[in-house]
């Protein structure tokens, strides 16, 4: 097929995706409309007395005496009182809110001190020309611990590194973007997104099991393994598909400024000393945590059972994330002069909080939607109905996760925020797949594959415009179609190979996706 025909089809497809995404309201407006829609729908279905059989056994918590799950209307006096009395507590009690705020306090200090930026520069600039692609992708995956840092620091750094080696800068940009955004759900460390998604998953799981708890570490094992998978896959796609396709680069096109030129500055002696000191602090932190977890009878084990499962270590992992980033960040900052006093540390924390204004507004409306969905039993009714349908067509085996991942990947094209998309879809899919017999943690891991795989090809992703601006510095004529066509091979490779790896890891090898995490769930 001629290249021009393929290009025009790709352009048309991308324009349709962009138009559909632009047609959607702002995520905040979307959640407000969803919340209102739940109220109206509950009134109609409650009036029709819609109900489904409760799959939970007799005596299970939350099960009605008549064995039915009935739609509860919010369009009556009781519903209005319920909404008015709980509007504030719905917001303040939304699990992801507090966990993200606490985790970001520590990550914000590490970022503002310059430690995270120095680590990324160290990884990339130390790599040889033969291994620089692998180093860029790997650093991109690790940068997801503090999400925006990878977009702002690593992606432009990767482009200028490639250009300095006489290679096409967009190939470096693509490799960095694939690592940062495509590998968003892979990492060696837990970051701010993990407690965020776990909190949403827990809220959804409690539509079926009111006492169910999901730890921030729910997908940690699978994330660690995925780090190496994504690094290998993205590096292969970069070297064998994307870079050869781009061909030679004409440096005269580049419109660089002083900031770009300084991105290649090597680490100073003082930066290296500060990094070593921060590394020692991090190792001491790890040793301290291990001392409180590994030995039998350790203080962070479950005091009742002596096990790590259900222990304060897993339940309190967000507090450990906070301290783990705070201490090395302060150590690095003290040596570099970026953290001279407690005021600098506080300013760094305040700066991290100041970036969450939009997120907090979104959480307010998302929390109302999730609670309304729970109060009305619409989530449970939808879950039981969907599970019954899947059972009737015989689609209850592990293969259904391939379809689930594809659905999540498609939705992500129009709704690029991971938290916004999961807040919408989790109350439907988590209970539904729990009824069929799969744990919320496994469902969340599958969702993250679909979400991450199409992050790099949707104009709705919040940092897509920034990446476009970086690309335009090197190829002024580059447009939306240029960037997405360049990233499409990564997206296809991720969704195919990552899904296959998930199936192998969970259902063939029987490996848990996280510490003490079950694969299957039994209702009741």
C-alpha positions in Angstrom: 0.0 0.0 0.0 1.4 3.4 -0.9 2.9 5.4 2.0 0.7 8.4 1.2 -2.5 6.4 1.5 -1.5 5.0 4.8 -0.6 8.4 6.1 -3.9 9.9 5.0 -5.9 7.1 6.6 -3.9 7.6 9.8 -4.5 11.3 9.7 -8.3 10.8 9.2 -8.4 8.3 12.1 -6.5 10.7 14.4 -8.8 13.6 13.5 -11.8 11.5 14.4 -10.2 10.6 17.8 -9.3 14.2 18.5 -12.8 15.4 17.5 -14.5 12.8 19.8 -12.2 13.7 22.6 -12.8 17.5 22.1 -16.6 16.8 22.1 -16.5 15.5 25.6 -17.0 18.0 28.5 -14.2 18.8 30.9 -13.7 15.8 33.3 -15.0 17.9 36.2 -18.2 18.7 34.2 -18.4 15.1 33.2 -18.5 13.9 36.8 -21.0 16.6 37.8 -23.3 15.4 34.9 -22.7 11.8 35.9 -23.7 12.5 39.5 -26.9 14.3 38.3 -27.6 11.5 35.9 -27.3 8.9 38.7 -29.9 10.8 40.7 -32.3 11.0 37.8 -31.8 7.4 36.7 -32.3 6.2 40.3 -35.7 8.0 40.4 -36.9 6.3 37.2 -35.6 2.8 38.0 -36.7 3.1 41.6 -40.2 4.0 40.5 -40.1 0.9 38.2 -38.9 -1.2 41.2 -35.9 -2.7 39.3 -34.0 -5.3 41.2 -31.7 -8.3 40.7 -30.9 -11.4 42.9 -28.1 -10.8 45.3 -25.3 -13.3 44.6 -23.9 -13.0 48.2 -24.8 -15.8 50.6 -27.5 -15.4 53.3 -26.1 -13.4 56.3 -23.4 -11.6 54.3 -22.8 -8.0 55.2 -25.1 -5.7 53.3 -27.4 -8.4 52.0 -31.1 -7.6 52.2 -33.4 -10.1 53.9 -35.4 -10.6 50.7 -32.3 -11.6 48.8 -32.6 -8.8 46.3 -30.6 -5.8 45.3 -33.1 -3.1 44.6 -32.5 0.3 43.1 -32.8 3.0 45.7 -34.2 6.4 44.5 -32.5 9.6 45.5 -35.4 11.6 43.9 -37.4 11.7 47.1 -37.2 13.4 50.6 -34.9 10.7 52.0 -32.6 11.0 49.0 -32.4 14.8 49.3 -31.6 14.6 53.0 -28.9 11.9 52.3 -27.2 14.1 49.7 -27.3 17.3 51.8 -26.0 15.7 55.0 -23.2 13.8 53.3 -21.9 16.1 50.5 -18.9 17.2 52.6 -18.1 13.8 54.0 -18.3 12.2 50.6 -15.5 14.4 49.6 -13.3 14.3 52.7 -13.8 10.5 53.1 -12.9 9.7 49.5 -10.0 7.3 50.0 -7.7 8.5 47.1 -7.7 12.1 48.2 -5.8 11.7 51.5 -3.4 9.1 50.2 -2.3 11.1 47.2 -1.9 14.3 49.3 0.3 12.5 51.8 2.5 10.7 49.2 3.0 13.9 47.2 4.3 15.8 50.2 7.4 13.5 50.2 7.7 13.3 46.4 7.4 17.1 46.2 10.4 17.6 48.5 12.5 15.1 46.5 11.6 16.9 43.3 12.0 20.4 44.5 15.4 19.6 46.0 16.6 18.6 42.5 17.2 14.9 43.5 14.8 13.3 41.1 16.1 15.4 38.2 19.7 14.6 39.0 18.9 10.9 39.1 17.3 11.0 35.7 20.2 13.0 34.2 22.7 10.6 35.8 21.0 7.5 34.2 20.8 9.0 30.7 24.1 10.9 30.5 26.1 8.0 31.8 24.8 5.6 29.1 27.0 4.8 26.1 25.7 5.6 22.6 24.8 1.9 22.2 22.7 1.7 25.3 21.3 5.2 25.4 17.9 4.2 24.1 17.5 1.5 26.8 18.7 4.0 29.5 16.2 6.7 28.3 13.2 4.3 28.3 14.2 2.8 31.7 14.7 6.3 33.2 11.3 7.3 31.8 9.6 4.4 33.5 11.3 5.3 36.8 10.3 8.9 36.5 6.6 7.9 36.9 7.2 8.1 40.6 6.8 11.8 40.2 4.7 11.9 37.0 5.2 15.4 35.5 8.9 15.3 36.1 9.4 12.8 33.3 7.6 14.9 30.8 9.3 18.2 31.8 12.9 16.8 32.3 13.4 13.5 30.5 11.5 13.9 27.2 13.4 17.1 26.1 16.6 15.7 27.5 16.2 12.5 25.4 15.7 14.6 22.2 18.9 16.7 22.8 20.9 13.6 23.7 19.9 11.9 20.4 20.7 15.1 18.5 24.2 15.3 20.1 24.9 11.8 18.9 23.9 12.7 15.3 20.6 10.8 15.5 17.1 12.0 14.9 16.0 14.0 18.0 12.4 12.9 17.5 13.5 9.3 17.9 14.9 10.2 21.3 11.8 12.2 22.2 9.6 9.2 21.2 11.7 6.8 23.3 11.4 9.1 26.3 7.7 9.7 25.8 7.1 5.9 25.5 8.9 5.3 28.8 7.3 8.1 30.7 3.7 7.8 29.5 3.4 4.4 27.9 5.1 2.8 30.9 2.9 4.7 33.3 1.9 1.6 35.2 5.4 0.0 35.4 8.0 1.0 38.0 10.4 -0.4 40.6 9.0 2.0 43.2 5.6 2.9 44.3 4.5 6.5 43.4 1.6 8.8 43.8 -0.6 7.1 41.2 -0.6 3.8 43.1 -2.5 4.9 46.2 -4.8 7.0 43.9 -5.9 4.1 41.8 -6.0 1.7 44.8 -8.4 4.0 46.6 -10.7 4.2 43.6 -10.6 0.4 43.3 -11.4 -0.1 47.0 -14.4 2.2 46.7 -15.7 0.2 43.7 -15.0 -3.2 45.4 -17.0 -2.2 48.4 -20.1 -2.0 46.2 -20.0 -5.8 46.5 -17.9 -6.4 49.6 -18.3 -3.5 52.1 -15.2 -4.5 54.1 -12.8 -5.0 51.2 -9.4 -3.2 51.4 -7.0 -2.5 48.5 -3.4 -1.6 49.4 -1.4 0.9 47.4 1.1 -2.0 46.8 -1.7 -4.0 45.1 0.1 -4.2 41.7 3.7 -3.8 42.9 5.1 -7.2 41.8 3.6 -6.9 38.3 4.8 -3.4 38.0 8.4 -4.4 38.8 8.3 -7.2 36.2 6.6 -4.8 33.7 9.4 -2.3 34.1 11.8 -4.6 32.3 9.2 -5.7 29.7 8.3 -2.1 28.8 12.0 -1.2 28.7 12.8 -4.0 26.3 9.7 -3.5 24.1 10.0 0.2 23.8 13.7 0.0 23.1 13.2 -2.5 20.3 10.4 -0.5 18.7 12.6 2.7 18.9 15.6 1.1 17.3 14.0 -1.2 14.8 10.8 0.7 13.7 10.6 4.4 14.7 14.2 5.6 14.2 14.7 3.9 10.8 11.3 5.3 9.7 12.3 8.9 10.6 15.5 8.6 8.6 18.4 11.2 8.7 17.9 14.6 10.4 18.8 18.0 9.2 20.1 20.0 12.3 19.3 23.3 10.6 15.6 22.7 11.4 16.3 22.9 15.2 15.2 26.0 17.1 16.9 25.5 20.4 17.4 27.9 23.3 19.9 28.2 26.1 17.8 25.9 28.3 18.0 23.1 25.8 21.8 23.5 25.5 22.3 23.2 29.2 20.3 20.0 29.5 23.5 18.1 28.5 25.6 19.6 31.2 27.2 16.8 33.2 26.6 16.4 36.9 28.9 18.6 39.0 31.1 17.2 41.7 28.8 18.6 44.3 25.7 17.0 42.7 27.5 13.7 42.7 28.4 14.0 46.3 24.8 15.0 47.2 23.5 12.1 45.2 25.7 9.7 47.1 24.6 11.1 50.4 21.0 10.8 49.3 21.6 7.2 48.2 23.1 6.3 51.5 20.0 7.9 53.2 17.7 5.8 51.0 19.6 2.6 51.8 19.4 3.3 55.5 15.6 3.9 55.0 15.3 0.6 53.2 17.3 -1.2 55.9 15.1 0.4 58.6 11.9 -0.7 56.9 13.2 -4.2 56.3 14.1 -4.4 60.1 10.5 -3.5 60.9 9.0 -6.0 58.4 11.2 -9.0 57.7 12.0 -10.6 61.1 9.3 -12.7 62.8 7.3 -10.5 65.2 8.5 -7.3 63.6 6.5 -4.2 64.5 5.1 -3.7 61.0 3.8 -7.2 60.6 0.2 -8.0 61.5 0.2 -8.2 65.3 -2.6 -10.8 65.3 -1.3 -13.3 62.7 2.4 -12.3 62.5 2.0 -12.2 58.7 2.8 -9.5 56.1 -0.6 -10.0 54.6 -3.0 -7.4 56.1 -0.1 -5.9 58.0 0.6 -2.2 59.0 3.4 -2.3 56.4 1.0 -2.8 53.5 -1.9 -0.8 54.9 0.5 2.1 55.8 2.6 2.0 52.6 1.7 5.6 51.8 3.3 6.8 55.0 6.5 4.9 54.0 6.4 6.4 50.5 6.2 9.9 52.1 9.2 9.3 54.4 11.2 7.4 51.8 11.2 10.4 49.4 11.3 13.1 52.1 14.5 12.1 53.9 16.8 11.6 50.8 15.3 14.8 49.3 16.2 16.8 52.4 19.7 15.3 52.5 20.3 16.1 48.8 18.8 19.6 49.2 20.9 20.4 52.3 24.1 19.5 50.4 23.1 21.4 47.3 21.8 24.4 49.1 18.2 24.0 47.8 16.9 23.0 51.3 18.7 25.4 53.7 16.1 25.4 56.4 12.7 24.0 57.4 11.0 26.8 55.5 12.5 25.4 52.2 11.1 22.0 53.0 7.7 23.4 53.8 7.7 25.5 50.6 8.5 22.4 48.6 5.6 20.6 50.2 3.3 23.6 49.6 4.5 23.8 46.0 3.6 20.2 45.5 0.1 20.8 47.0 -0.4 23.9 44.7 -0.3 21.7 41.7 -3.3 19.7 42.8 -6.0 22.4 42.6 -7.7 20.9 39.5 -7.3 17.4 40.9 -9.1 18.4 44.2 -11.9 19.9 42.3 -12.3 16.8 40.2 -12.2 14.6 43.3 -15.1 16.5 44.8 -17.4 15.7 42.0 -16.0 12.2 41.4 -16.6 11.4 45.1 -20.2 12.4 44.8 -20.7 10.3 41.7 -19.1 7.2 43.3 -21.2 7.6 46.5 -24.4 8.2 44.6 -23.7 5.1 42.5 -23.3 3.2 45.8 -26.3 4.5 47.6 -28.7 3.9 44.7 -27.4 0.3 44.2 -27.0 1.1 40.5 -23.4 -0.1 40.6 -24.4 -3.5 42.1 -27.3 -3.9 39.8 -25.2 -3.1 36.8 -22.5 -5.5 38.0 -24.9 -8.4 38.6 -26.6 -7.8 35.2 -23.3 -7.6 33.4 -21.9 -10.7 35.2 -25.0 -12.7 34.4 -24.7 -11.7 30.7 -21.1 -12.8 30.6 -21.9 -16.1 32.2 -24.8 -16.7 29.8 -22.5 -16.3 26.8 -19.7 -18.4 28.5 -17.2 -15.5 28.8 -16.0 -16.0 32.3 -12.5 -17.3 31.7 -9.2 -15.3 31.9 -9.5 -14.5 28.1 -12.2 -11.9 29.0 -9.4 -9.7 30.3 -8.1 -9.2 26.7 -11.5 -7.5 25.9 -11.5 -5.6 29.2 -8.0 -4.2 28.4 -9.1 -3.2 24.9 -12.2 -1.4 26.3 -10.0 0.5 28.8 -7.5 1.4 26.0 -10.3 2.7 23.8 -12.0 4.8 26.5 -8.6 6.3 27.3 -8.4 7.8 23.8 -11.3 10.1 24.7 -10.7 10.5 28.5 -6.9 10.8 29.0 -6.8 11.1 32.8 -6.1 7.8 34.5 -7.9 8.8 37.7 -10.9 10.3 35.9 -11.3 7.2 33.6 -10.9 4.7 36.5 -13.3 6.7 38.7 -15.9 6.3 35.9 -15.3 2.7 34.9 -14.2 1.1 38.2 -17.7 1.2 39.8 -19.0 -0.9 36.8 -16.2 -3.3 35.9 -14.7 -4.0 39.4 -17.9 -5.4 40.9 -18.9 -7.1 37.7 -15.6 -9.0 37.4 -15.6 -9.7 41.2 -18.9 -11.5 40.9 -17.4 -13.6 38.1 -14.5 -14.5 40.4 -11.6 -12.2 40.0 -9.9 -10.0 42.6 -10.1 -6.2 42.5 -6.3 -6.1 42.5 -6.0 -8.2 39.3 -8.8 -6.1 37.7 -6.9 -2.9 38.5 -3.7 -4.3 37.0 -5.5 -5.2 33.7 -7.0 -1.7 33.6 -3.6 -0.1 34.0 -2.3 -1.9 30.9 -5.1 -0.6 28.7 -4.8 3.0 30.1 -1.0 3.1 29.7 -0.9 1.6 26.2 -2.9 4.4 24.6 -1.6 7.4 26.7 0.9 8.1 24.0 -1.5 8.4 21.1 -4.4 10.4 22.6 -4.5 14.2 22.2 -6.6 14.1 25.4 -3.6 13.2 27.6 -2.8 16.3 29.7 0.9 16.5 28.6 0.3 15.8 25.0 0.5 19.5 24.1 3.8 19.9 25.9 5.3 17.0 23.9 4.0 18.6 20.8 5.8 21.8 21.7 9.1 19.9 22.3 8.7 18.1 18.9 8.2 21.4 17.1 11.6 22.7 18.3 13.2 20.1 16.1 10.6 19.7 13.3 8.6 22.9 13.0 6.0 21.3 10.7 5.3 18.5 13.1 1.6 18.2 13.9 -0.7 16.0 16.0 -0.8 13.4 13.3 3.0 13.4 13.1 3.4 12.7 16.8 0.7 10.1 17.1 1.8 8.2 14.0 5.3 8.1 15.4 4.0 6.7 18.7 1.4 4.3 17.3 3.9 1.4 17.0 4.7 1.7 20.7 1.0 1.7 21.5 0.3 -1.5 19.5 3.3 -3.3 20.8 2.5 -2.4 24.4 -1.2 -3.5 24.3 -0.4 -6.8 22.5 2.8 -7.8 24.4 1.8 -6.4 27.8 -1.6 -8.1 27.7 0.1 -11.4 26.8 2.6 -10.9 29.6 -0.3 -10.2 32.0 -2.0 -13.4 31.0 1.2 -15.4 31.4 2.1 -13.8 34.7 -1.3 -14.2 36.4 -3.0 -17.2 34.8 -0.2 -19.4 33.4 2.5 -18.9 36.1 0.0 -18.1 38.8 2.1 -15.2 40.1 0.5 -12.6 42.4 0.3 -9.0 41.0 1.3 -7.6 44.4 2.3 -8.6 48.0 -0.2 -11.0 49.5 -2.6 -10.2 46.7 -5.2 -12.8 45.6 -5.9 -13.6 42.0 -9.4 -14.8 42.5 -12.4 -13.6 44.6 -15.3 -15.5 46.0 -18.5 -13.7 46.7 -19.4 -14.1 50.3 
